[in-house]
Amino acid sequence: MTLRITIDIFSGRPNPVIEVDGKRAREILERLQPAKQLRGRAAAPLEFRLGYRGLVIEQTAAPSRAFPRMFRVVAGAIYGPELAHAVADPQVEEFFAKGLGSKAREGRGFLRLLQRQIGLVKQFERPLKLPPFPRPIIHSCRCAPLYEPAWWNDGGQKQLNNNCYNYATNYRTDTFAQPGRASGAMYTALTCASVRPAAVADALIASPGANNKCPTEGHLVALVIWPGWDFHWYRKGRNGRWSHKPGSTPVTNLDNSGHLITDPRTADRGGYTNFCTFMTVMHGHIKIN
């Protein structure tokens, strides 16, 4: 028995992946045995969240028939095909972090970060009172993309292999695109000073004075940083509101508090505390990979 466990925590960078087999894999599955069914819930909560969104577990060899081939564990619950249950051990994520988190090879401090993030998700794991459907807004950004999340949220190739940078630039590559990689000038640090010029090398235009206003050509995007850990991008849509795609999870127009995003500078961005800049994407003139 072998488990491939993805720590779903980043948005721009690829997530850490750990492989577990033998006795340790069996022990994890024992702790994940479905217990009480969660009423009124068919999908994992907080997928729109920036930061830790759970453990994605894939059985890659000698799978147990008691579990789907792939499922998600978050806030002491398991979600998958016909699964939305509390698990036998509600502390299984803490058990995983303490015993295996250091194998993620994400550098010093990652284990403490993961443990804090698991705690935060359990604090916020509650039904959110989502805002009422907004009134129609005049298309104030005529050159911007429409908000069409269903095109990206296919649960497969498009959703899983395109990240926040792909979505913000409206450019599908299926490569989890990284700023500067296409131009041979990829960022070297997770700071505004490193990621911003990498995006400029991809032909994005720095627009620090945009002040949340749509450009006359192209569309507006925004770069934020989780200091030392990750980057994230938002894009402004044709209706004047912002949306984003946290890593391989679905596209959303909500921030970490479940609020519609009118300005990424004031949105709840979780750990992405550094607002770097606005930038402009000129359609057909950029190249990312």
C-alpha positions as CSV (number, residue, x, y, z in Angstrom):
1,M,0.0,0.0,0.0
2,T,1.3,3.4,-1.0
3,L,-0.2,6.8,-0.4
4,R,0.7,10.0,-2.3
5,I,-0.1,12.9,0.0
6,T,-0.2,16.4,-1.3
7,I,-0.2,19.2,1.3
8,D,-2.6,21.7,-0.4
9,I,-1.2,25.0,1.0
10,F,0.3,27.1,-1.8
11,S,-1.3,29.0,-4.7
12,G,1.5,29.9,-7.0
13,R,4.1,27.3,-6.3
14,P,3.6,23.6,-6.6
15,N,2.4,22.0,-3.4
16,P,4.7,19.7,-1.3
17,V,4.1,16.0,-2.0
18,I,5.1,13.1,0.3
19,E,4.9,9.3,-0.4
20,V,4.1,7.0,2.4
21,D,3.9,3.2,2.3
22,G,3.7,0.1,4.4
23,K,2.9,0.4,8.1
24,R,2.7,4.2,8.2
25,A,0.3,4.2,5.3
26,R,-2.0,1.7,7.0
27,E,-1.9,3.7,10.2
28,I,-3.0,6.8,8.4
29,L,-5.9,5.0,6.7
30,E,-7.0,3.6,10.1
31,R,-7.2,7.1,11.5
32,L,-9.1,8.2,8.5
33,Q,-11.9,5.6,8.8
34,P,-15.2,7.5,8.1
35,A,-17.2,8.0,11.3
36,K,-20.2,10.3,11.5
37,Q,-21.7,11.6,8.2
38,L,-21.7,15.3,7.8
39,R,-25.2,16.5,7.0
40,G,-25.9,19.0,4.3
41,R,-22.3,18.9,3.0
42,A,-21.1,17.1,-0.1
43,A,-17.8,19.0,-0.8
44,A,-14.8,20.1,1.2
45,P,-15.3,23.5,2.8
46,L,-13.1,26.5,2.3
47,E,-11.6,25.5,-1.1
48,F,-11.5,29.2,-2.0
49,R,-9.2,29.8,1.0
50,L,-5.6,31.1,0.6
51,G,-3.3,29.0,2.8
52,Y,-3.8,25.4,4.0
53,R,-6.8,23.7,2.4
54,G,-6.2,20.1,3.5
55,L,-4.4,16.9,2.5
56,V,-5.2,15.4,-0.9
57,I,-4.6,11.7,-0.6
58,E,-4.2,9.4,-3.6
59,Q,-3.8,5.6,-3.3
60,T,-1.2,4.7,-5.9
61,A,-0.4,1.1,-5.1
62,A,-2.4,-1.8,-3.5
63,P,-5.3,0.5,-2.7
64,S,-7.7,-0.1,0.1
65,R,-11.3,-0.7,-1.2
66,A,-12.6,1.1,1.9
67,F,-11.5,4.4,0.4
68,P,-11.7,6.1,-3.0
69,R,-8.6,6.3,-5.2
70,M,-8.3,10.0,-4.3
71,F,-9.9,12.1,-1.5
72,R,-9.3,15.2,0.6
73,V,-8.9,15.5,4.4
74,V,-9.4,18.8,6.1
75,A,-10.5,20.0,9.5
76,G,-10.9,16.4,10.8
77,A,-13.2,15.3,8.0
78,I,-12.9,13.3,4.8
79,Y,-14.4,14.2,1.4
80,G,-14.6,12.2,-1.8
81,P,-17.0,10.3,-4.0
82,E,-20.0,9.6,-1.7
83,L,-17.9,10.7,1.3
84,A,-18.5,13.6,3.6
85,H,-17.7,12.3,7.0
86,A,-15.9,13.1,10.2
87,V,-12.9,10.7,10.7
88,A,-12.1,8.3,13.4
89,D,-9.2,10.4,14.6
90,P,-10.1,14.2,14.4
91,Q,-6.4,14.9,15.1
92,V,-5.1,13.0,12.1
93,E,-3.8,16.2,10.4
94,E,-1.8,17.1,13.5
95,F,-0.5,13.5,13.6
96,F,0.5,13.8,9.9
97,A,2.3,17.2,10.4
98,K,4.2,16.0,13.5
99,G,5.3,12.7,12.0
100,L,5.7,13.5,8.3
101,G,5.6,17.2,7.8
102,S,9.4,17.6,7.9
103,K,9.7,15.3,4.9
104,A,8.1,17.9,2.7
105,R,11.6,19.5,2.2
106,E,10.2,23.0,2.2
107,G,13.0,24.4,4.4
108,R,13.3,25.6,7.9
109,G,10.1,26.7,9.6
110,F,7.7,24.8,7.3
111,L,6.6,22.3,9.9
112,R,5.6,25.1,12.3
113,L,3.9,26.9,9.5
114,L,1.9,23.8,8.6
115,Q,0.9,23.2,12.2
116,R,-0.3,26.8,12.6
117,Q,-2.3,26.6,9.3
118,I,-4.0,23.4,10.4
119,G,-5.1,25.1,13.6
120,L,-6.4,28.1,11.7
121,V,-8.5,26.0,9.4
122,K,-10.1,24.2,12.3
123,Q,-11.0,27.6,13.8
124,F,-12.6,28.8,10.6
125,E,-14.2,25.5,9.6
126,R,-17.8,26.5,10.0
127,P,-20.6,27.3,7.6
128,L,-20.1,30.7,6.2
129,K,-22.9,33.1,5.6
130,L,-22.2,34.0,2.0
131,P,-23.1,37.4,0.7
132,P,-26.4,37.7,-1.3
133,F,-26.1,37.5,-5.1
134,P,-24.8,40.9,-6.1
135,R,-26.8,43.2,-8.3
136,P,-25.8,43.3,-11.9
137,I,-22.9,45.7,-12.4
138,I,-22.4,47.7,-15.6
139,H,-19.4,46.3,-17.5
140,S,-16.9,48.9,-16.3
141,C,-13.8,47.1,-17.5
142,R,-14.7,46.4,-21.2
143,C,-11.4,44.8,-22.1
144,A,-11.3,42.5,-19.0
145,P,-12.2,38.8,-19.1
146,L,-15.7,37.7,-18.1
147,Y,-16.0,35.9,-14.7
148,E,-16.6,32.3,-16.0
149,P,-15.4,30.0,-13.3
150,A,-17.0,26.9,-14.8
151,W,-14.5,27.0,-17.7
152,W,-11.6,26.5,-15.3
153,N,-13.4,24.4,-12.7
154,D,-13.5,21.2,-14.6
155,G,-12.1,19.1,-11.7
156,G,-9.5,17.8,-14.1
157,Q,-6.7,18.9,-16.5
158,K,-7.5,22.6,-16.5
159,Q,-8.3,23.1,-12.9
160,L,-5.5,20.9,-11.5
161,N,-2.6,22.1,-13.7
162,N,-3.2,25.8,-13.9
163,N,-2.6,28.1,-10.9
164,C,-3.3,31.7,-9.9
165,Y,-0.8,33.1,-12.4
166,N,-2.5,31.2,-15.3
167,Y,-5.9,32.4,-14.2
168,A,-4.9,36.0,-13.6
169,T,-3.3,36.3,-17.0
170,N,-6.2,34.3,-18.6
171,Y,-3.5,32.0,-20.2
172,R,-3.9,28.3,-19.9
173,T,-0.6,26.4,-20.1
174,D,-1.3,23.2,-18.0
175,T,2.1,23.7,-16.4
176,F,1.3,25.5,-13.2
177,A,3.0,28.6,-14.7
178,Q,5.7,30.4,-12.8
179,P,6.6,34.1,-13.3
180,G,9.7,34.5,-15.5
181,R,10.1,30.8,-16.4
182,A,9.0,31.3,-20.1
183,S,11.6,34.1,-20.5
184,G,14.4,32.4,-18.7
185,A,14.2,35.0,-15.9
186,M,12.3,33.2,-13.2
187,Y,12.1,34.7,-9.7
188,T,14.8,33.6,-7.2
189,A,13.1,34.6,-4.0
190,L,9.5,34.9,-2.8
191,T,9.5,38.6,-2.5
192,C,7.8,41.5,-4.4
193,A,11.3,42.6,-5.5
194,S,11.9,39.2,-7.2
195,V,8.5,38.1,-8.5
196,R,7.5,41.4,-10.0
197,P,10.4,41.7,-12.5
198,A,10.0,38.1,-13.4
199,A,6.4,38.9,-14.4
200,V,7.7,41.9,-16.4
201,A,10.0,39.6,-18.2
202,D,6.8,37.7,-19.3
203,A,5.6,41.0,-20.7
204,L,3.2,42.0,-18.0
205,I,3.3,45.8,-17.5
206,A,3.9,47.2,-14.0
207,S,1.1,49.6,-13.2
208,P,1.7,50.7,-9.6
209,G,-0.5,53.8,-10.0
210,A,-3.5,51.9,-11.3
211,N,-5.3,52.4,-7.9
212,N,-7.8,49.6,-8.7
213,K,-8.9,51.3,-12.0
214,C,-9.3,49.4,-15.2
215,P,-6.8,50.2,-18.0
216,T,-8.0,51.4,-21.3
217,E,-6.4,48.3,-22.9
218,G,-5.8,44.9,-21.5
219,H,-6.9,43.9,-17.9
220,L,-5.7,44.6,-14.4
221,V,-4.1,42.0,-12.2
222,A,-2.6,42.2,-8.7
223,L,0.4,40.4,-7.1
224,V,0.6,39.6,-3.4
225,I,3.2,37.6,-1.4
226,W,3.2,35.2,1.5
227,P,6.6,36.3,2.8
228,G,9.2,33.6,2.2
229,W,6.6,31.0,1.2
230,D,4.5,31.8,-1.9
231,F,3.0,34.3,-4.4
232,H,-0.6,34.8,-5.4
233,W,-2.4,36.7,-8.2
234,Y,-5.8,38.2,-8.6
235,R,-7.5,39.5,-11.7
236,K,-10.1,42.2,-12.2
237,G,-13.1,41.1,-14.3
238,R,-15.4,42.9,-16.8
239,N,-17.9,43.6,-14.0
240,G,-15.4,45.5,-12.0
241,R,-15.0,42.8,-9.3
242,W,-11.9,40.6,-8.6
243,S,-11.5,36.9,-8.7
244,H,-8.7,34.4,-8.2
245,K,-7.7,30.7,-8.3
246,P,-5.9,29.4,-5.2
247,G,-3.5,26.8,-6.7
248,S,-5.2,23.8,-8.2
249,T,-8.5,24.5,-6.5
250,P,-11.6,26.1,-8.1
251,V,-11.8,29.7,-9.3
252,T,-13.7,31.9,-6.9
253,N,-14.6,35.6,-6.3
254,L,-14.5,35.3,-2.5
255,D,-11.7,36.2,-0.1
256,N,-10.7,34.2,3.0
257,S,-13.7,35.6,5.0
258,G,-16.2,34.6,2.3
259,H,-16.6,38.2,1.1
260,L,-16.8,39.4,-2.5
261,I,-13.5,41.1,-3.5
262,T,-13.8,44.7,-4.5
263,D,-10.2,45.6,-4.0
264,P,-7.4,43.0,-3.4
265,R,-5.6,45.5,-1.1
266,T,-8.3,45.3,1.5
267,A,-9.4,41.7,1.0
268,D,-8.8,39.0,3.6
269,R,-5.7,37.3,2.0
270,G,-4.7,35.1,4.9
271,G,-0.9,34.8,5.0
272,Y,-0.3,36.8,1.8
273,T,0.2,40.0,3.8
274,N,2.4,41.8,1.3
275,F,0.5,43.7,-1.4
276,C,3.2,44.2,-4.2
277,T,1.6,46.0,-7.1
278,F,-1.0,46.2,-9.8
279,M,0.0,45.1,-13.3
280,T,-1.6,45.1,-16.7
281,V,-2.0,42.1,-19.0
282,M,-2.1,43.0,-22.7
283,H,-4.0,40.2,-24.4
284,G,-1.9,38.3,-27.0
285,H,1.3,40.0,-26.0
286,I,2.4,37.9,-23.0
287,K,4.0,34.5,-22.8
288,I,4.1,32.4,-19.6
289,N,5.0,28.9,-18.8
